[in-house]
Each structure stands twice: as C-alpha cells, then as structure tokens.
C-alpha cells in the first residue's frame, strides 16, 4: 500500500492523480467551508478556477437556486453573496442552494485532482469521515494521494499538519512496514508528532492563520480547528461536490 502527500498542486502532474483516490485539504478555509455548507443543507458546491469561471457557471443555473461565493487574498470577492468564512455558510444562507465557489488555494487544488478515481474533501471538522473514506480507499485500491492546497502555490503549515494527522491514523500499528510513504508524508508525520491533536495551536502558528487573524477572521480559526463538528463526507465528481453521510467509526 502506498500514500503520497503533495504540499501544493503546483508540482502535481495528471499522472500523479489519474485513477487514484485523492484527499484534498485546505483546512484554512475552503475545505472546511465546503463541509459546513453541505452539512447545513447546501445541495452542492461547484468549484471554479477563477472569478470569471464562477460567473459563467452561475449564469447557467437557476438564479434563485445559486449563490456565488469566494475570496481573493482572504477577502470576499466584490459582488459575491458570500466569502470563504465558514461562519457565513449557516443553514439560513445555504439551505437548498447550489454554491459556486472560487478561492485562492482550495478550488485550484480540487480542480488539480481531475482524473482521480474519487476526490475526498477533508478538514478537521469532518476528520473522522475523511479518515474513514481514506482508509477504505487504501484498503480497496492500495494507494492514496493527500493533496494539500498550500498557500499561493507555496507550502502551508496548516495543510501539511492536517495531512500528517490523516497519514498517522492510516498507518498500521508498529510503524511503516505495510505502508510505503513518500518524503512529503514523512515530513507531515513529523508535524503531526510535534502538534499532536492540537489543531488550533498549529493553525495559530501558521502564516495563513496569523494573516486571517489580522484580517479579522480569528473566529474562523476556532471553527476550522473544531474536530468532527460537521460529520459529513463531501465527494467531488463531475465538477460537483455533494454530501455523503456515511456512518462514522469511533
């Protein structure tokens, strides 16, 4: 069995994901926000690679059923109904809606996973569901890719820590004997050992977390760090992310 971790989509080639199960992590904040939106009743989330693409997608949907959401440099795109804060995606805002979402890091990572066998959308808020699906993929197909969104095509501590948490849970008792991992996974495991289960500590230590706090999104860090508070399994297929409410182990 094999687990590969990539720190950003920048160096990922189509062959790296083709036919494999891929877990995409952008814990601050896109994958968290997607999980929150679907848990709160959104019909689907449609990732877009740019503002222009988001507008084109929205134009082909029923006006009353669609919400445009997204950010650039962490701030809501002008004219869009929602930004990328999970606190904006409550039931009163998203129930029954299709959300077209474009973000700086998360949606490009999702789009980079095109061609995968399946794409799992993971975060702390749906950690158990994410790990359960990743374990099933590893056992059934023998390999898994964990794709971190990173920050502006660079390494992001918060996503790498999240990847380390996922990989650590997937490893068999007694170490790495039955699972082959790449160097990215090994580095992420070191972060997981350093921070343990302290999501918020890792988020506050990260450059992205500090930036969000300075911009007034400190409360978002708390939401994003709350493990298993939104037990939904978002899967991305046919350019749509929808909710799958599989039983949660443990």
N, C-alpha and C positions, 0 to 999 in steps of 0.2 A: 504494500500500500504506500501511496505517495501523497505528501502535502506540500504544495508550493505557496509561498507568500510573496506577493509583489507589493512594494511600498507605494507605487503610483501606477496609473495606467500608461504613463509616458513610454515605458520600455516594453510594454506588453504587445506581442505580435499576435495576429489571429490564430496562429498555430498553438500558442500558449493556452488558449481557452477553448479551442474547437473541440466539441464533443465532450467536454469535461463539465463537472459541476463547479460553479463559481459562487463564492460568497463575497458580496460587495459590502464594504464597511466605510461609512462616512459618518462616524458617530457624532461629530460636531459640524453639521447637524442633519444633513439631508436624509440619511437612512433612518435616523430617529424620527424625524418629522413624517416620513412615509409611513412608518409603523403606527405612529399616533393617529394620523389621518385615517388609515384603513380601520384601525380599531374603533375609531369614533364614527364609522359609518360611511366614509367615502366609498364610492363604487369602484374607483380605480384611480391610479396615478400614472400619468403618461409623461415619461422623461423627455426633455428636449435639450438639444445640444447648444442652443443659443436663444436669445430673446426673439429673434426673427422666426425661428422654427416654432417656438412656443405659440406665437401669434398665428402662424399658418395652421398649426394643429387645431387651435381653439376655433378658428373660423369654420372648420369642417364639422364642428359639434353643435348640438343644440344649445343656443345661447343661455337658456335658463338652467341648464344642467352642468355647465362648465365653470371652473374657477381657474384663473391664471395666478400662478404663484411662483416666486423665485427671488433670487438675490444676486447682486454683484458686489463683491467686497463686503459681504455680510449684510448689506442694507437692501431693503425691498426695492425691486425694480419699479420705477415710476409708472403709474397707471395699472399696475397689477393689484389684484384684490388682496393677496396675501404675500408675505415674505417667505422666510425659511425658518422661523421660530416655531418650535412645536407647540408653544403656548397659543399660537394663533389658530391652531387646527382642532378646535373643540367641536363637539357634536353640533352645536348651533350653527357653526360655519360650514361644516363639510358633509353633514348627513345627506346621503343620496347624490352627492356631486361627483363629477369626474374632474380631477385636478390635473392641469397641465403644469408641470414643474420644470424649471430650469435653474441650476445652481452653478456656482463657480467650479466645484470639485465633484460633487456627488453624481450629478447626472452624466457628466462625461465618463465617469468610471462605469456606470451602468451601461452606457452605450458601448464602451470598450469591451464589454463581456458578450457582445453579439456573436452568435455562433456556438455558445456554450450549450451543453445538454440541458442545464437549468441554471437560473440565476437566483440566488437566495439573498434577500435584503436583510442585513443584520445590524444589530445595535445592542447596547446594554439593555434597553427597555424591553427587548424581546430575545434576550440572550439564550434562555433555555430552549425556546422554539428554534432559534438559529442553530444551536449546537446539535439538537436532536436531528434536524434535517441534514446537517453536515455529516454527522456520524452515519446516518443511513446511506448517504451518497458514497462515503468512503467504503463502507462495508459492501455495498452492492456493486460499485464500479471500480473500486481500487484506487481512486485518486480524487483530489480536491484542490482547487485553487482558491486562495483567500486574497482578494484584490482590495487593497487599501486605496481610498480616493486620494489621500495626501492633501497637500495644500499648495495650490497653484503650481502643480507638476513637481512638487518637492516633497520630501519626507515629512510626515506629520506624526508626532509622538502619540497622539491620542488614538489614531487608527492602528498604528503598529502595536500599541499596548492591547487594543481590542483583539487584534489578530493573535497576539500571544495568548490571551485568555482562551480564545477558541481552540488554538492548537494544543494548549496544555490539557484541556478537557478531553480532547480526542486521542491523546497518546495513551497507549496501554500502560497498565501498572508495571513499574520496573524500568521505564525508560523508552528508548527509541528503537528497540530491537526489531519490532514488527512494522514500524512506520518509517519510511525514508522521507526526510525533510530537506528543503534547500536552505541556503545560508540565511535567506530572509526569515524563514520560520525560526531558525536557531536564534537570530537576533531578537525576534519578537518574544521568544520564550524568556530571554533574559529580562526584558522589560516587565513581563508578567511576574517573574520572580521578585523583581525589585518592588513593584507596586502592589503585589498581592491581589486582593479583591477590591482595592480602593480606587474605584473608577474616578471619583471626584478629585482625589489627590492628583491622579495622572492628568485629568483634564485641566486642572488649575495650573499644573506645571507646564503645560504645552503652550507654545507660542500662539496657537489659534485660540486656545481657551483664554489666555490673557487678553488677546485682542478683542474677543467677544465681550469680556467683562468691561473693558474700557469703552466699548461702544454702547453699553447699557444693557447687554444681554446676559448679565450674571445669573439671572434666574434660569436661563436656558441650560447652563451647566448643571444645575441641580436636577432638572428634568432629564437631561441626557444621561446622567450618572445613576439614575434610579433603576436598578436591575429588575427585570421581569415585571414591570408595571403595566406594560401593554403586550399581553401574551398573544400576539398574532404573528403569523408567518407570511410575510409578503414574498411573492414569487413574481419574477419578471419574465414575461413571454409574449411574443408577438407585439412588442412595443407597449405593453400594458403591464402594470404591477397590480396584482389583485391579492386579496387576503385568503389565506388557507388556515383554518383554525384546527390544526391537528392537535391531538392530546399531548400534553406536556409531561415529560418524565420528571420524577422527583418532586 
